Amino acid sequence: MLGLMQSQPLSISSLIEFAARHHGEGEIVSRRVEGDLHRYTYKDAAQRARQLAEALDALGVQPGERVASIAWNGYRHLEMYFGVSGSGRVLHTINPRMHPEQIAWVMSHAQDQVVCFDMTFLPIVKAIHGKCPSVRHWVALCDADKLPPDSGIPNLLSYEVLLAAQTGNYRWPEFDENTASSMCYTSGTTGNPKAALYSHRSTVLHAYAAALPDVMGISARDSILPVVPMFHVNAWGIPYSAALTGAKLVFPGPGMDGKSIYDLIELEQVSYAAGVPTIWQMLLGHMEPNGLRFSSLKRTVIGGSACPPAMITAFNDHYGVEVLHAWGMTEMSPLGTVCTLKSKHLAMSEEGKMKVRLKQGRAIFGIDMKIVNAEGKELPWDGKTYGDLLVKGPWVLREYFQGVGDTHAVMPLVNGWFPTGDVATIDADGYMQITDRSKDVIKSGGEWISSIDIENIAVAHPAIAMAACIGMAHPKWDERPIVAVVKKPGAEVSREDLLKFYEGKAAKWQIPDDVVFLDTMPMGATGKMQKSKLRELLKDYQLPDLR
């Protein structure tokens, strides 16, 4: 017997229409490429999203065809989130930090028909537009008077001119909620990037889950600054959850340095911010020497890579900002876990609470997870036993768009579970902690050493800004850890002092064999340390003879 309830498909267009009707006055503030601050409302955003959908009709873009964006976090990019997907097309957000050749590759792989870009990225577009035969229209996200006469892009269109030609009387189409909505490529650390193709259903369910009190806890009373890029797994779904709740959105545009972020937080009274550790490192690096404090910021979600304990302590103890440690993947839309405390933890000492906060957290509703050994046997949730982490859920990838690699092979699930590539423990309360990526864990003398633990100790040293631990081949122990570090400006620390800092914080056999000092750390397109590039950089390195 079936239930007798209305069958209303979950659609992305319903989110912006809800926001316009029930939170029409809600603010959306953007720092623009032009240098000024742009302000408007959800009602305005919904109107312009409908105009964009109408413009895509005029350009002859068919349902299911891909429309790409190369853009900062801003109001025009937000309009694409709803105008492209809501009209039945697929939004393909492109990471501009990828190499131009890789950008051209993903455009061809996705078969993008239209590309909309901020003028910041005109040099990238000039370099690749001749290598993207599927693209029929190039659209600059600006007014007509900002189009350069010598752009070098044939028939370059102005986004604002396109929208101005439309009535905005567009009616959102109805279609199956499993229809594709947006596409995001992995960072491509090994081989070419792979494409996760999200649906309206998966996106709306993810938006609901992310807004829950024990997840991101988003409400209409929040002023949210998504520093995580809108090209990085749809800004972790925050734009959708903000529309669902009516929260104020504050977009940083190209101003991603510590001073710009701090000034925007204070100007717009941001209560909630989200980003990767490297961004917050720049923010704290600006605040500390200048003796600055927050007047409004209460919570920050930190994900993308493990958050160092020193960063959690700085936010929580020095600035009164609650850190929500989160974990997810492009293949998971991306949220899998968020570390919020249970009532049993509230009576703990600060040291006890910190031990919990250092974990990536507990699964949010919709995500199931387990850890298994090499034979696929499920392992206990005791907080000590570690194994390969597998997940499943309604916003977890089933297969990659057009498969993987040149053979277009579909990556199979493991008995219905997605293999994350992470090694983790799960405790009796369901709190998961990443101990390493399976490719990064260091195997020394038959024992595993967590590179994350080694890195966290290094960045706790007052002179260290960034640290990355990798394993180096060893004739006796298979591998031994070394730690590559970047010092804070003006700080000094010797190899011997840093290795001594590990004493009492790690078992003797886990202490790195050496320290390598770098001027800059190899960083990937999404703000993560690139250990593959670090290994290449140190390919001629020789471990010291410590026998």
C-alpha positions in Angstrom: 0.0 0.0 0.0 1.3 3.5 -0.9 0.8 6.6 1.2 -1.8 9.2 0.1 0.5 12.2 0.2 1.2 14.7 -2.5 4.1 13.9 -4.7 6.1 17.1 -4.9 9.6 16.7 -6.6 12.5 18.1 -4.6 13.9 20.8 -6.8 16.6 23.5 -6.5 14.3 26.1 -7.9 12.0 25.6 -4.9 14.7 26.7 -2.6 15.2 30.2 -4.1 11.5 30.7 -4.6 10.9 29.8 -0.9 13.6 32.3 0.1 12.1 35.0 -2.1 8.6 34.5 -0.7 9.4 34.0 3.0 12.7 35.7 3.4 12.5 38.2 0.5 14.2 40.9 2.5 17.1 38.7 3.4 20.4 40.2 2.5 23.0 38.9 0.1 26.2 41.0 0.2 29.1 40.5 -2.3 32.6 42.0 -2.6 32.8 42.3 -6.4 35.7 42.0 -8.8 35.0 45.7 -9.5 36.1 46.5 -6.0 32.9 47.6 -4.4 30.3 45.9 -2.2 27.1 44.8 -3.9 23.9 44.4 -1.8 20.5 43.0 -2.7 17.9 40.5 -1.4 16.7 37.0 -1.9 13.7 38.5 -3.8 16.2 40.2 -6.2 18.2 37.0 -6.6 15.2 34.9 -7.5 14.1 37.5 -10.1 17.6 37.5 -11.7 17.8 33.7 -11.6 14.6 33.5 -13.6 16.1 36.0 -16.1 19.2 33.9 -16.4 17.0 30.8 -17.1 15.2 32.8 -19.7 18.5 33.9 -21.3 19.7 30.3 -21.5 16.5 29.5 -23.4 17.3 32.4 -25.8 20.8 31.0 -26.3 19.3 27.6 -27.3 20.8 25.7 -24.3 18.9 22.5 -24.0 17.8 20.7 -20.8 20.7 18.5 -19.5 23.3 20.5 -21.3 26.2 21.9 -19.2 26.8 25.5 -18.3 30.1 26.2 -16.7 31.2 28.9 -14.2 34.7 30.2 -13.5 33.9 32.6 -10.8 34.5 33.9 -7.3 32.0 33.7 -4.5 29.5 36.3 -5.4 25.9 37.2 -6.3 26.1 36.4 -10.0 27.6 33.0 -9.2 24.7 32.4 -6.8 22.2 33.3 -9.5 23.8 30.6 -11.7 23.3 28.0 -8.9 19.6 28.5 -9.2 19.0 29.8 -12.7 21.0 27.1 -14.5 20.0 24.1 -12.3 16.4 25.3 -11.8 15.8 25.4 -15.5 16.9 21.8 -16.0 20.5 22.5 -17.2 23.6 21.3 -15.3 25.8 23.8 -13.6 29.5 22.8 -13.9 31.6 24.8 -11.4 35.2 25.0 -12.5 38.2 25.5 -10.2 40.3 28.3 -11.7 43.3 27.2 -9.7 43.7 24.2 -11.9 46.3 24.3 -14.7 44.8 25.8 -17.9 45.3 22.6 -19.8 43.4 20.7 -17.1 40.6 23.3 -17.2 40.3 22.8 -21.0 40.3 19.0 -20.4 37.4 19.1 -17.9 35.4 21.5 -20.2 35.8 19.0 -23.1 35.0 16.1 -20.8 31.8 17.8 -19.5 30.9 19.0 -23.0 30.2 22.5 -21.7 28.0 24.6 -24.0 28.2 28.0 -22.2 31.0 29.3 -20.0 30.4 32.3 -17.6 33.5 33.8 -16.0 34.6 36.7 -13.8 36.9 39.1 -15.6 39.7 38.2 -13.2 39.9 34.9 -15.2 40.0 36.5 -18.6 43.7 35.4 -19.1 42.7 31.8 -18.4 39.8 32.0 -20.9 42.1 33.6 -23.5 44.5 30.7 -23.1 41.9 27.9 -23.4 39.0 29.1 -25.5 40.4 27.7 -28.7 40.8 24.3 -27.1 37.1 23.9 -26.1 35.2 23.0 -29.2 31.9 22.2 -27.4 31.6 25.8 -26.0 29.2 27.9 -28.1 28.9 30.9 -25.9 31.4 32.7 -23.6 29.8 35.1 -21.1 31.7 37.7 -19.0 30.0 38.2 -15.6 30.0 42.0 -15.9 28.3 45.0 -17.4 28.8 45.8 -21.1 31.1 48.7 -20.4 33.5 46.3 -18.6 34.0 44.2 -21.7 37.5 44.9 -23.1 37.5 45.7 -26.9 40.4 43.4 -27.4 39.3 40.4 -25.3 40.4 38.0 -28.1 37.2 36.0 -27.4 34.9 36.0 -30.5 31.4 37.1 -29.8 32.0 37.6 -26.1 28.7 38.3 -24.3 27.9 40.5 -21.2 26.0 38.7 -18.5 24.2 41.9 -17.5 23.2 42.6 -21.1 21.8 39.0 -21.4 19.7 39.4 -18.3 18.5 42.9 -19.2 16.9 41.5 -22.4 14.7 39.1 -20.4 11.3 39.7 -18.8 11.8 37.6 -15.7 8.3 36.1 -16.1 9.9 32.7 -16.4 8.1 29.7 -14.9 10.4 27.0 -13.5 9.8 23.6 -15.3 8.8 20.5 -13.4 10.9 17.3 -13.9 12.0 14.2 -12.0 13.8 15.1 -8.8 16.6 12.7 -9.9 17.4 15.0 -12.8 21.1 16.1 -12.8 21.6 19.5 -11.3 25.3 20.3 -11.0 28.7 18.8 -11.6 31.9 19.1 -9.7 35.3 17.6 -10.6 37.7 16.2 -8.0 41.0 18.0 -7.6 42.8 15.5 -9.8 45.8 14.8 -7.5 46.3 11.5 -9.4 45.5 11.5 -13.1 42.7 13.5 -14.6 39.9 14.9 -12.4 36.8 12.8 -12.0 33.2 14.2 -12.2 30.6 13.9 -9.5 27.2 14.5 -11.0 24.6 15.7 -8.4 20.8 15.6 -8.6 18.1 17.9 -7.5 17.0 15.3 -4.9 20.5 14.8 -3.5 21.2 18.5 -3.3 17.9 19.4 -1.5 18.3 16.5 0.9 21.9 17.6 1.6 20.7 21.2 2.2 18.1 20.0 4.7 20.7 17.8 6.5 23.4 20.5 6.6 21.0 23.0 8.2 20.2 20.7 11.2 21.2 22.0 14.7 23.8 19.3 15.2 25.3 19.8 11.8 25.9 23.3 10.5 23.0 24.7 12.5 22.0 27.3 9.9 19.1 29.7 10.6 17.5 32.9 9.5 19.3 34.7 12.3 22.8 33.9 10.9 25.0 36.1 8.8 27.1 33.5 6.9 30.5 34.0 5.2 31.3 31.0 2.9 35.0 31.5 2.3 35.1 27.9 0.9 34.9 28.5 -2.8 31.6 28.1 -4.7 33.6 25.9 -7.1 34.6 23.6 -4.3 31.7 21.1 -3.9 29.2 23.9 -4.2 30.6 25.8 -1.2 29.8 22.7 0.9 26.1 23.2 0.0 25.9 26.4 2.1 24.2 28.6 -0.6 21.4 26.0 -0.8 21.0 25.7 3.0 21.0 29.5 3.3 18.2 29.8 0.8 16.3 27.0 2.7 16.6 28.9 6.0 16.7 32.6 4.8 20.2 33.2 6.3 22.1 36.3 5.3 24.9 35.5 2.8 28.2 37.4 2.7 30.5 36.6 -0.3 34.2 37.5 -0.2 34.8 37.7 -3.9 38.5 37.8 -4.7 39.5 39.2 -1.3 40.7 36.0 0.3 43.6 37.4 2.4 43.4 37.6 6.2 42.8 41.3 6.4 40.1 41.3 3.8 38.3 38.4 5.4 38.5 40.0 8.9 37.3 43.4 7.7 34.3 41.8 5.9 33.4 39.7 9.0 33.3 42.9 11.1 31.6 45.1 8.5 28.7 42.6 7.9 28.6 41.2 11.5 29.2 37.7 10.3 28.2 35.1 12.9 29.2 32.0 11.0 32.0 31.3 8.6 33.2 28.2 6.7 36.5 27.4 5.0 39.6 25.3 4.9 42.4 25.5 7.5 44.8 27.5 5.2 42.3 30.4 5.0 41.9 30.5 8.7 45.6 30.4 9.2 45.9 33.6 7.2 43.0 35.2 9.2 44.6 34.3 12.5 48.0 35.4 11.2 46.5 38.9 10.5 44.6 39.1 13.8 47.3 38.0 16.3 50.0 40.6 15.6 47.4 43.4 15.3 45.7 42.6 18.6 42.3 42.2 16.8 39.1 40.5 18.2 35.8 39.4 16.7 32.7 41.3 17.6 30.1 39.0 16.0 31.7 35.7 14.8 30.5 32.7 17.0 31.0 29.6 14.9 33.3 28.4 12.1 33.1 25.2 10.1 36.6 23.9 9.2 37.0 21.1 6.7 38.8 20.1 3.5 41.7 18.8 5.5 42.3 18.0 9.2 42.2 21.0 11.5 45.3 21.3 13.6 44.6 21.4 17.4 46.4 24.7 17.7 43.9 26.3 15.4 40.9 24.9 17.4 42.5 26.2 20.6 43.1 29.7 19.0 39.6 30.1 17.9 37.9 28.6 20.9 40.1 29.8 23.8 41.5 33.1 22.5 38.7 34.4 20.3 35.5 32.7 21.7 34.6 31.1 18.4 33.3 27.5 18.3 35.0 25.3 15.8 32.9 22.7 14.0 35.3 20.2 12.6 33.8 18.6 9.5 34.7 15.9 7.0 33.4 15.1 3.5 34.3 14.6 -0.1 33.4 15.8 -3.6 31.8 12.4 -4.0 29.6 13.1 -1.0 28.2 16.5 -1.9 30.3 16.9 0.4 29.1 16.5 4.0 29.6 13.2 5.9 30.4 14.1 9.5 30.4 17.2 11.7 31.9 17.3 15.2 29.3 18.7 17.5 29.3 17.6 21.2 26.7 15.4 22.8 25.2 16.3 26.2 27.4 13.7 27.9 30.5 15.7 26.8 29.4 19.0 28.3 30.5 18.0 31.8 33.9 17.0 30.6 37.1 19.0 31.3 38.3 21.3 28.5 41.0 18.7 27.8 38.4 16.0 27.4 36.3 18.2 25.1 39.3 18.9 23.0 39.9 15.2 22.5 36.4 15.0 21.0 36.7 18.2 18.9 39.8 16.9 17.3 37.8 14.1 15.7 36.0 14.7 12.4 32.7 14.0 14.1 29.6 11.8 13.9 27.7 11.0 10.8 24.8 13.2 9.9 21.4 11.7 9.1 21.5 10.3 5.6 25.1 9.0 5.9 26.1 5.5 7.0 29.7 4.6 7.5 31.9 1.7 8.5 35.6 0.8 8.7 36.9 -2.5 7.2 40.2 -4.3 7.1 42.1 -5.4 3.9 39.8 -8.4 3.6 36.7 -6.3 3.8 35.7 -7.5 7.3 33.9 -4.8 9.3 35.9 -3.6 12.3 34.7 -2.6 15.8 33.8 1.0 16.8 36.2 1.2 19.7 38.1 4.4 18.9 41.4 2.5 18.5 41.0 0.0 15.7 41.6 1.7 12.3 40.6 0.6 8.9 39.5 1.7 5.5 36.4 4.1 5.7 33.4 3.3 3.5 30.2 5.3 3.2 26.8 5.3 1.6 23.8 7.6 1.5 21.3 9.5 -0.7 23.9 12.2 -1.6 26.9 9.8 -2.1 28.2 9.1 -5.6 27.1 5.9 -7.3 29.5 6.2 -10.2 31.5 9.0 -11.9 30.1 10.9 -14.9 31.6 9.3 -18.1 33.6 6.9 -15.9 37.2 7.1 -14.9 40.2 7.7 -17.2 40.4 7.2 -21.0 38.7 3.8 -20.8 35.6 5.4 -19.2 35.6 2.5 -16.7 32.9 3.0 -14.0 34.4 2.9 -10.5 32.4 0.2 -8.8 31.1 0.5 -5.3 32.1 -2.2 -2.8 28.9 -4.1 -2.1 27.0 -0.8 -2.3 29.5 1.2 -0.2 31.7 4.0 -1.6 35.4 3.5 -0.6 36.6 7.0 0.6 40.4 6.3 0.5 40.6 7.4 4.1 41.9 5.4 7.0 39.9 6.1 10.2 38.7 5.0 13.6 35.2 5.2 14.9 34.5 5.3 18.7 31.6 3.8 20.6 29.7 7.1 20.4 30.0 7.1 16.6 32.7 9.8 16.4 35.0 9.2 13.4 38.6 10.3 13.2 40.7 10.3 10.1 44.1 8.9 10.8 45.3 9.3 7.3 44.7 8.9 3.6 45.3 5.3 2.6 48.0 6.5 0.2 49.7 8.7 2.9 49.8 6.4 5.9 53.4 5.6 6.8 54.3 1.9 7.3 57.3 1.6 9.5 58.6 -1.8 10.8 55.1 -3.3 10.4 53.4 -0.5 12.3 51.4 2.4 10.9 52.3 6.0 11.7 49.6 8.7 11.1 51.0 11.6 9.1 48.2 13.8 10.5 49.4 13.2 14.1 52.9 14.2 13.1 51.7 17.3 11.3 49.5 18.4 14.2 52.4 18.3 16.7 54.6 20.3 14.3 52.1 23.1 13.8 51.6 23.3 17.6 55.1 24.7 17.8 54.9 28.5 18.0 57.4 28.9 15.1 55.7 26.7 12.6 53.0 27.9 10.1 52.5 24.7 8.0 53.7 21.1 8.2 53.4 18.1 6.0 54.6 14.6 6.9 55.5 12.0 4.3 57.2 8.6 4.4 60.6 8.0 2.9 62.0 4.6 1.9 64.2 3.0 4.5 66.4 -0.1 4.1 65.4 -1.6 7.4 62.0 -0.2 8.4 60.4 0.1 4.9 59.5 3.7 5.5 60.4 6.4 8.0 58.6 9.7 8.5 60.1 13.1 7.8 58.3 16.4 8.3 58.5 19.4 5.9 57.7 22.7 7.5 57.2 26.4 6.7 58.1 28.8 9.5 56.0 31.7 10.5 57.3 35.1 9.3 60.2 36.2 11.4 60.3 33.0 13.5 63.3 30.8 14.0 63.5 27.1 15.0 66.3 24.6 14.4 65.9 21.0 13.2 67.0 19.7 16.7 64.6 22.0 18.6 61.6 20.8 16.5 62.5 17.1 16.9 62.9 17.7 20.6 59.4 19.2 20.6 58.0 15.8 19.7 59.4 14.2 22.9 56.5 13.2 25.2 53.9 14.0 22.5 54.6 10.9 20.3 56.1 7.5 20.8 59.8 7.5 20.2 59.5 5.3 17.1 56.9 7.7 15.6 59.1 10.8 15.9 60.2 12.0 12.4 63.8 11.1 11.4 64.3 14.6 9.9 63.0 18.1 9.3 63.0 19.8 5.9 62.5 23.5 5.9 60.6 25.0 2.9 59.9 28.6 1.9 56.4 27.6 0.6 54.3 24.5 0.9 53.0 22.9 -2.4 49.3 23.6 -2.4 46.6 22.1 -4.5 43.7 23.8 -6.3 41.3 23.5 -3.3 43.7 24.8 -0.6 45.0 21.4 0.5 48.7 20.5 0.8 49.9 18.5 -2.2 51.9 15.6 -0.9 52.4 14.2 -4.4 54.2 17.4 -5.3 56.1 17.4 -2.1 57.3 13.9 -2.8 58.4 15.0 -6.3 60.2 18.0 -4.8 62.1 15.7 -2.4 62.7 12.9 -4.8 66.5 13.2 -4.4 66.3 13.6 -0.6 68.3 11.0 1.5 67.3 10.1 5.0 70.0 10.8 7.6 71.8 7.6 8.8 70.5 7.3 12.4 71.8 3.7 13.0 
